[in-house]
Amino acid sequence: RVRVRVANGQELRFGMRVREIEVYSDHECSTPLPAEAVVTAVSPASSAQEDHPPSLAIDGEGADSVVDDGTGITEWWSACLDCAVEEAYVELEVEFPADRADATGPCRVGSIVIHQDPNNPSPVVHIMQGFGATDSPPGGPAAPQEASRRRTRIAGVRPDFVRGQRELDHRWTRSWMYRTSAPALGAELQCGMPDEGMTCLPLVCGEPDVHYTGVTFLETTDPESACACQDLCQSYFAAGCTSWRYYDFSDMHFSTQDETHHHRRCFLQRNSIQHPEPYPDAGWTSGSVGLVLSGMDTAPAVAAGESFTLTVHGAGFAVGEQAAQQRVKLVPDTGAVDL
């Protein structure tokens, strides 16, 4: 199960309207989801105006970029008109078959196309992707396949540099921000592929053709995508996962028939180095668990006018020259529980 949320990335004064969201399994918006996949709009009814529910964003009646409001076009309308950032959103859930061997294609979400109403678009969109639902932490490396379908909360704060947010909510593995323009997404796109008024928004995790070195403590064939591998690493953060490597390679050399099969592996690593090394063959994608702030200690206890040593715990801290750019900011104690 994969969840995808599409939200406005800047303040709006006239709301946001989406005609259609198309979901694809590859990163180029060319391979549809397998026929067995079920896409559902799971946004609450309160997120939409009356008679314009989130389900209209996936009903197949709006995948065009015409400016007029003719018949044959349905639209989701945000409940808000004066919308704060991410107040207007559509959230989709993609359910894949339990036995992926029965699927007619890859069981993953690799890209989406958003058809906005050109009269009420959001010039910036934020996209978040997560896997499954919040659950208890995995029981350990003995059950990697089950663990990969769980979304567990990392004990700490993950700053979201992409959206400029203080924290990436534990429901989401990764976020993306795309700059758009009306009437069709694409002309001012920061990252994407224009195609006849439609824009493909790739949901890519990690760095392609790169591998991180480290001590592998778990290998699994279950994740169908690099994002799923990253999600698994986050689920095993308490076990020491700091980076991951994902291998996806297809070949036709397993039989004399004109057929293709895939080799997919996810490797979770501890004690990984911060600088990736190029891998000579295509098919590898690597990434880290990201910056995680899990706690801090002081020694001795802080007392007015006395010096003390501050130790910050977590993963993904900068090294080398970038380490000198890290700062600690002291703020007044308001009594609120915060990190």
BELUR-V357278 format. One record per backbone hydrogen bond with DSSP energy under -1.0 kcal/mol. NH is the residue of the N-H (numbers start at 0). CO is the residue of the C=O. If there is no record, write none. Layout:
NH,CO
NH,CO
This chain:
1,93
2,129
3,91
4,127
5,89
6,125
7,87
8,123
11,82
14,80
16,119
17,75
18,114
19,114
20,56
21,112
23,110
24,30
36,33
37,94
39,92
41,90
46,43
47,44
48,76
51,48
55,52
56,53
57,54
63,61
73,60
75,17
76,51
77,15
78,46
82,11
82,80
85,7
86,83
89,5
91,3
92,39
93,1
94,37
101,98
102,99
107,105
109,23
110,23
111,200
112,21
114,19
116,16
119,116
124,177
125,6
126,175
127,4
128,173
129,2
131,0
134,150
142,139
146,142
147,143
148,145
149,146
150,132
155,153
156,292
159,164
164,159
167,157
171,168
172,128
173,128
175,126
177,124
179,122
188,185
192,199
194,197
197,194
199,192
200,111
202,109
206,285
208,283
210,276
214,269
216,267
217,267
219,265
228,224
229,225
230,226
231,227
232,228
233,229
234,230
235,231
236,233
239,236
240,235
241,268
242,268
243,286
244,266
245,284
246,264
247,282
248,262
250,260
258,256
260,250
262,248
264,246
265,219
266,244
267,217
268,242
269,214
272,212
276,210
278,208
284,245
285,206
286,243
288,241
291,314
292,156
293,312
294,312
296,310
298,308
305,302
308,298
310,296
312,294
314,291
321,318
324,321
325,322
